[in-house]
Amino acid sequence: MNVQTCSTDWVEIETRHASVAYRPRPVTFVRGEGTRLWDDEGHEYLDFGTGIGVAALGHAHPALAQALAEQARTLMTCMPGYYHNDVRASFLDKLASIAPGNLKRVFLSNSGSEAVETALKLAKKHTGRGRIVAAMRAFHGRTLGSLSATWKAAYKKPFLPLVPGYAHVPFGDVEALGESVTDETAALLLEPIQGEGGIYPAPEGYLQAARDLCDAHGALLIFDEVQSGMGRTGTWFACEHDAVVPDVVCLAKALGGGVPLGATVFDTALGFEKGQHGSTFGGNPLACRAGLTVIETILSEGLLENAARVGAHFASGLQHLVETKPEQLREVRGRGVMLALQLRSKAGPVLSALQERGVLALSGGTTALRFLPPLNVTPAEVERVLEALEQAL
């Protein structure tokens, strides 16, 4: 399908009214289909960033588009604090069916930050303690509680003082965990694969050590799977690779396939009392219909298997580049279709060179390229990206 070009300066208009919280690249996207995006001048791009892993089914997936249109004509708002809803009930039941262990209760929200905030409140309410242990290099969100758990000082400095009682330990260091998790700890908050920090999977045995420490001290183990969850690593949740079940898991991004949707999924032994937490838009039928359709489509189209298979092919191709260009590249990290390529220089110029060749990727820290394609990405699309990457380097 051809995209009509437009003379309107969308960049100028958006920049004029923007909050300046963002500095987007000077390109305006107007349409998407599958793994492809088109800008307002008709140029086509292969999207291996997907809104930071949001478009799990790709752009404008027919099943998701149809479901949303049907739900928009039926019912879009139904506040869970007042009424029950059939679509929300179906989504909750489906989400609970794929969650690990005894994680069968869910609080629905609109974003990853909200999902993390809910988990933090749940931990403090359940344990009666105030201390939260998180990891260096971690990213958990930008609201005050989740920002306090986030590591990067540049994100936090303008907003000090933040919420007290947070400690950070080196990711992957079991000894440091043992020193930091105590009988005063409400929760240990970890990403099974650190996303914004540069795609760093937890070392073997680390998540189990975290589970054991939390059990020993009566603290909750919270896994932030906002970026790594919902099939991105080839399993529903990244923690499944280590066979470790947390007390709470936080989800968003891919959960709604593009529709804002967050979820805090937790053990049935936990919960809030009436009035202790809430959300006006959380659990609205439109978002729940999106979440239900995403899960059903991942199952019906075999996308867990595809993410694992094509992700392994992609990782192999990236590793080949590392071996042939050791003066430019350091290593490949990640699982499934959540991968990073570590450079020996800044990532910005390579990202720009990829965009010039019609490929969109993300940074993962200053010197890493991050790839988060849709779960239904094909080997042919991976090959196109590898070719563009070799040229860009």
N, C-alpha and C positions, 0 to 999 in steps of 0.2 A: 504494500500500500504506500502510495506517495504521500509525503508530508508537505503541505503548502508552506512556503516561506512567508515570513511576515516582517514588515519594516518597523514594527513597534519595538522600541528599545526597552525590553522587559528588564534587563539588567539595571538600567538607569532608574526605572520606576521603583523596583524593589529596593535598590540601594538607598534611594531617597527616603523611603519610609521605614527602613529596617532599624533594629535596635542596636546594630553594630556588634552584637554578640557573636555573629558569624562573619567569616570572610570567604564566601564561596568562590569557586572557580568561575571565570566569565563565560559561562555557557548556560543556555536556558533549555531545559528539557520539556517537551510538550506531549510526548506520547511514548508508551512502552508496550512491548509484546514479547512474552517469554524472557529470554536473556538479553533482549535488545532494547535500546532507547534511541529516540530521535530528538534532535534539537530543533529550534525554531527556524533553522536554515535548511533543514532536511538531511543533515548528516546523521549517519547511523553509528551507534556505538554498541560494543559488547559489554554488558554490565556485570563486573565481577566484584562489585561492592554492595549492590542491592540495598542501599539505604542503611548501611551498617548491618547487613544480614537480615533485613526485614522481609524482603520479597522472597520468601522461601519457595514459593511456587512459580517464581518469575513474575513478570508484569502482566496484568490483565488476564490472568488465568481464567478460561471460560467458566469453570465450575464456581470459582470464587465470585466472579463478576455476576453470574446469574443468581447466586445465593444472596448476594448483597442487594441486587435489584428487587428480588422477591421480598426480602425482609423489609426493605425501605417502603414498599407498598403495603406492608402488613402492620408492623409495629416497630418503632425505633427506640422508644424509651419506656422503661418500666423499673422504677427504683427498687432494688432488692430489700431496702429497709422497710418497705411498705407492702409489696405485693410479690407473689410468685410469678414465674414465667416459664412457659414450655420450652422455649429455645434455650434459655439459660440453664434449665434443669438438664436438658440433653447434653449441652456442652460440658457442664460440671461432671456429669456421669462419664462422658467420654474421656475427659482429661484425667479423672481419677483412675480410669481403667488402664492408662498407659504410665501412670506415675509409679515409681519404685516403692517397694515395701508397703508400709501402712500409711503412706501419704495420701489420704482420701478426703481431706477437708481443704477448701479453697476460699481465699478472699480475692475477689476480682477488682482490678484497678485499670489504669490507663497507660502505664509506662513502667519501665524497669526501675526507675528511682522510687516510684510509689510501691512497687513490689518489695523492694529492699526495706523501705521505711516500715512497711507492714511487718516484715520479719523481725526487725529490730524491736518494734513495740511488743510483738508477741513474745520475744525472748525476755524482755524486761518484765513483762506482766507475769510470765510463767515462773521465772526464777526468783523474782524480787531483787535482782541484782542490777548493777548499772554498768559493769565493765564489758566492753566489746573488744575482741582481738581480731584484727584483720591483717592482711599481708602487704608488704612492700610491693610496689608496682601495680597494686590493685586499683581498679576503677569500679565504683558501685553506684555512681549517680551524682547529681548536682544539687539536690535538696539538702537541707542542713544536716540531717542525720546521715544520709548516704554519702554526703560530701565529707563528713567527719571520718567515715570509713575508707574513703578514697585516699590514695597515697600521695599523688603529685602535689607538691607545695604550691605550684603556680595556680592550680585550680582553687586553692583554699585561702591563700594569703589575703586577698581583698575582703574576705568575709569573716575574718577572725574577730572575736573568739567564736569557735564552733562549739558543738556539743562536747562536754567533757567526758572522760572515761574511756577514750579509745587508745589502743596500743597497736603498733604495727611490728611485725616480725618478718625476717627474710622468707620469701616464698620457697618452699621445698626443704627448709631446714627443720628437721624433726626435733633436734635438741632445743632450738629456740622456741618451738611450740611448747615443749615440755616445761620450759622456764616461765612462759607467759600465761598459759592456761592454768588457772588456779580455782580454788573454791569460791573466789569472788567474781569469777567470769560468768556473765550471762550467756554469751554466745561467741563462738568462733565462726567468723564469716570468711569464706574462701570461694574463689572461682576455680573449678576443676581444671579449666584452661583459662589462663589470664588473657583477656581479649584486647582491650585498649592498650595494655602494657606491652603487646607485641607477640601474642599467641605463644604463650609458654605453658605447655601441659604440666600438670603436677608430676613429679618424679614417682616412680614405682614405690608403693608402700606409704607414700605421704598422706594420702586421704584416709587410709586405714588407721594410721597413727593418730590423725586428727579425730577420727571416730572414737578410738580407744581413750584418748585424753578427755574428750567431752563426757564420755560415759563415766570415767573415773571421778570427775569433778562436778557432775550434775549440770553441765553447761549444754546449751543447744548447739548442734552443728548445722550451720546454714550454708547451703551451696547457692551461689549466685550463678545461675545458668541463663541469664538474660541473653547472652550472646551465644553460648555454646549449646543451649537446649533446643528441643524440637527438631531433632534429626540432623543437626548440622555436622556432627561428628560420625554419622553413620549409625548411631543409636539414638533413641529418644532423648536421653540425657547423657552428658559426657561422663558423669560419675558411674554409669553402668560399665564403662571399660575397666574400672577398678573394683566393681562389685561392692561399692560402699553406698549405704543408704543414709542420707542426712535426716535430720528432724524437720527441716524446712528447705524448700527449693524455690528460688525466685525466677520467674519467667516473664518475657515480654518479646520485643523485636519480632522474631519469626512467628510467634504465637498467633497473631492476627493476619499474617500474610500481607501486611500493608495498612491494615486498620489498627488504630491505637488500642492496644489490649495488653494488660499486665495481669499476672496471677501469682499469688503466694500460696503454694501448696504445702500442706503440713500434716504432721501425724495426728491421728484422731484423738490422742491424749491431750492435745493442745487446743486452745480456742480463746476467743474473746467473750466478754459478757456484753449484754445489750448496751449499746451506746458508747462502747469503748473505742470503736473505730468505724469509719464509714467513707463512702464515696458517692457523690451525686451521679457521676457518669459510669462508674465501675459496674460491670455486669449488664450494660445495656444490651437489648436484644440484637441490635445490629452488629456490635462487636462480637457477641457470643456466637452469632450465626457464622461470622468470619472464622472464629476459632474452631468451631465444629467442622466447618468445611475444610480448613487446613489439615486437621487431623485425619479426616476421612479421605482426603485426596492423597496425603502421604501414604496411607495404608493401601488404597486402591491402586495407586500407580507404582508401588514398590520403591518409593523414593529413599527410604532408609538404605536399602541395598544399593541404589544408584549412587547415593552420596558416598558410601564406603568404597564402592568400586571405582567410580570416576575420580574420587578424591585421591585414591592410591595411585592412579595413573598420573594425575596432576603432580602429586608429590614426587613421583619418580622422575617426571620431566624436569621439575625444578631442581632436583638433586643432580641431574645430569648437567644442568647449567652451572651449578656450584662447582662440579668437578672440572668443567671445561673453562671456567672463568674464576679461578681461585683468587686472582688479584683484585676482583671486584666484589665477590660474593663470599659469605661466611658459612651459612647453614640454612636448612629448611626446618621449620617447626610446624606442628599441628596435627590434626586428625581430620579425616573426612574432607569436607569442603570448608574447613576452617584452617587456612594455611598462611604461613608467613615466610618470606624470603629475606634473610638478613643480609644487608649490604655492608660494604666497607666504606661507604660514603653516605651522604644525606639522600633520603628517599625522594624529596621534592622534584628534582630534575628528571628522575626516571618516571615518576608518575605523570609529569607533563609530557614526556616523550611517548609514553603509552597512550595518553589521551589523543595526541596528535595522530596516532596510528589506530584510533577507534576502539581503544580498550580502557575501561574505567576500573581502577583499583583504589585501595585506601592505604594510608600510612598506618604503621603500628609502632608508635614511637618515632624518633627522629630518623632512624636509619633502617627501618624495616618496611617492606611492602606487605600489605595484608590483602588476602583474597577471600571473599565470602560470596561465591556465586550461588545461584538458586540450587536447590536440591536436585532438580531435574536437568542440570547441566549435562551436556553431551561430551564424549571424547573429542569430537571434531572441534567443538568450541574451545576446549582446553588446548588443543594443538594450535589454534589460531592465537590464543593468548601467549603460549610459549614462543611462537614465532615472533610475535610483536615484542615480547620481552627481550628476546635475543637481539633484535634490532635496536631496541631502546637502550640496551646496555652498551 
